[in-house]
Amino acid sequence: MKKLDSTVLARRANQIKEELRQKLRKPYKRVIDLYWGDPHAAGVKPLSFVRQVLAACLYPDLVNSNTLPVDVRQRAQKLLGECAGGSVGSYTATAGIPEIVHRISEFITKRDGGAPSDPKNIYISPGSQWALRNILKVLVNSQASPRTGVLTPGPCYPLTNFTIEGLGGVTVPYCLSEEQGWELQVEELHRALDSAKGVCNPVALYVINPGNPAGYVQSRKTMQEVIRFASEKRLFLLADEVYQECVHGEKSEFLSYKRVLSEMGPPLSDTVELASFHSASKGFMGECGLRGGYVELVNLDPDVMKCIYKLFSTDSCAPVLSQIALDLMTSPPQPGDPSYPLYSEEIQHIKTMMVHNVKRVFEVLNSLPGFSCQPVEGGAFAFPRLHLPPKAIQKAKEMEMETDLFYCMRLLEETGVLVQPGMENGPKEGTLHIRFCIMTPEDTMEEILSRLSSFHTQFMKDFS
């Protein structure tokens, strides 16, 4: 009989929310949802500058009032001037408003230490996953025999695997080394590629940096090894870099694959095909609902670029408000601007919150028998490992559930905390994990850790 999947968690969470609205007695007053990486839903406040500019673009009368800071009004006026008819309700060019695309290109060049970025190679999209899907459509041939393969990390962001399989491709998992802080080891890439022989034809390698769900930040050495591997095996490199702002480790530093590739020089910098993705949904901005992302393409054949243009043209353009959000993310207030002090204060508050939460999650979970958690160096999620008693594993089988789903269901029922079972992320076989968002206010995180600690201690006793 087929085991229950994690959709039962979401359904039960909605039922519990309704029961709480109907005043049914529970040992908690609210459901805390850490399943998704949605900072605003978790209680993180939107950035004032972003919302003020968006408000003025939506209601241009604000541009001529004294309600908003002068640099906000100037920015909104400039952006409206770049919209057809001066309205955010107008269509834009397929790749996005040209001036915004150009400023994103300048942001990339500055981020990457001067490595040139060509605006013609950038496409704004309704979220980074939408852009990734379009690139995968070019790479995955649903009619091919053997089928097209894409190397993906284990653990991985599950929607990527779903997309590959939905397009008729095959995911070829390579395991990250949990014991080494979720390090990507090139030997494992070779093993994964060998495992695909006779099964599929691998054409691409997908990497996530900083990690999701595992919070690693790749070193330059690792990235160089990955690039050499991709070159040697003639694989298209797909770099998911949407959490590039979120680096918490004191010794960690985000480097883009574009920068590392450029600094490696010819022939690699001229030949390795790369698509790198970024988003306004993640990081400090956290505007998930606006659906704004972009992809930058490197070293692609001109005929392939024409094909990609056609694919992006099928949706006319990304929502204009999301394009504006990307512009504000890549060109924020600068020292001397009226909005800079508040903007800087809000960004620092989020950074401090994240560092606090990362430290507390590591301390608390590693103090609990049956839990082990690697340091969260980057990203917005913790992915701790569970070591559960045999009786709990047997009980899960009786309930026709995977063990981590059983644990998450009990956690939800008894504490109102909703987390994701690790099985969705494809970790190493035989291991159990949970994933939860750490981008939440400090007091909420303390409440979560308190509920989780009490529950876990009792759970281990019940099944010992």
Salt bridges, closest charged atoms under 4 A:
GLU18 OE1 - ARG21 NH2 2.86
GLU19 OE2 - ARG12 NH1 3.02
GLU19 OE1 - LYS26 NZ 2.75
GLU82 OE1 - ARG103 NH2 2.83
GLU106 OE2 - HIS102 NE2 3.24
ASP112 OD1 - ARG111 NE 2.80
ASP118 OD2 - LYS120 NZ 3.17
GLU178 OE1 - ARG385 NH1 3.89
GLU178 OE1 - HIS433 NE2 3.05
GLU179 OE2 - ARG385 NH1 3.93
GLU188 OE2 - ARG191 NH2 2.63
ASP194 OD1 - LYS197 NZ 3.65
GLU225 OE2 - LYS221 NZ 2.90
GLU232 OE2 - LYS233 NZ 3.35
GLU263 OE1 - ARG220 NH1 2.72
GLU263 OE2 - ARG259 NE 2.86
GLU287 OE1 - HIS40 ND1 3.96
GLU287 OE2 - ARG51 NE 2.84
GLU296 OE2 - LYS258 NZ 2.79
ASP327 OD2 - ARG75 NH2 2.99
ASP327 OD1 - ARG103 NE 2.63
GLU363 OE1 - ARG360 NH1 3.39
GLU402 OE1 - LYS3 NZ 3.87
GLU413 OE2 - ARG12 NE 2.52
GLU414 OE2 - ARG410 NE 2.77
GLU446 OE2 - HIS356 NE2 3.37
GLU446 OE2 - ARG360 NE 2.86
GLU447 OE1 - ARG30 NH2 2.88
GLU447 OE2 - ARG451 NH2 2.42
ASP462 OD2 - ARG410 NH2 3.82
